[in-house]
């Protein structure tokens, strides 16, 4: 996974819907489980973590907007 991949991945998670994020996360989790001894596992784990961070940031943002009202 090179620099170009990560740039595209960051753009994808920033613009993806919640449903799309969940779908991508599920796919990555299943891929991670299948690749027991692959050099890609740390990269896949990183991608899952980034999706989780994006989803958490969105929830926190929505909560902050509700408090402001």
N, C-alpha and C positions, 0 to 999 in steps of 0.2 A: 504494500500500500504506500504509494508515493505521495509527494506533496500535492500534486494535482488532485488525487483522490480525496485527500483531506479537505482541500478547498471546496470541492464539490459537495462533500459530505456536510461540511458546516453550512453551506448555502441551503442544502436540502433540509436540514433540521430546523433552520431558522424560518423557512417558508412552509413547512409541512403542516398539515392539519393534525389534530390530536389522534385521529383514527389512523392516519398514515404513520405517525410516529410509533404508535402501538404495533402496527403491522410490521414495520421495519425492525422494531425491537424483538418481536416474537421470532422473526426470521433469523436474526443474528443470534439469539439464544439457542435456537435449534441447530444452527450452523456450528456454534461454539461446542455444543454437546457432541456433534458428529466428528469433529476434528480433534481427536484425543491427543495426538502427538504432532501438532502442526506448529510451525513458526508463526502462523497467522493468529493463533489464539490470543496473544496479548493485544494485537491490533483490534480484534473483534471485541474483546473485553473493553477496550478503550471506547470503541464506537457505542457499545451498550451504555457505558457510563455517561457519555456525552448526551445520549438521548434521554437518559434519566435526569440529568442536570437540566436539560431544556424543559422537560415536562414539569419538574419542580419549580423552575423559574416562572413558568406560565401560571402555575397554581398560586405561587406567592404574589405575582403581579395582580391576578384577579382578586385575591384576598385583600391586598393593599387598596385596590380601587373601591372595594365594598366598604372598607373602614373609612375612607375619605368621604363617603356620602353621608 
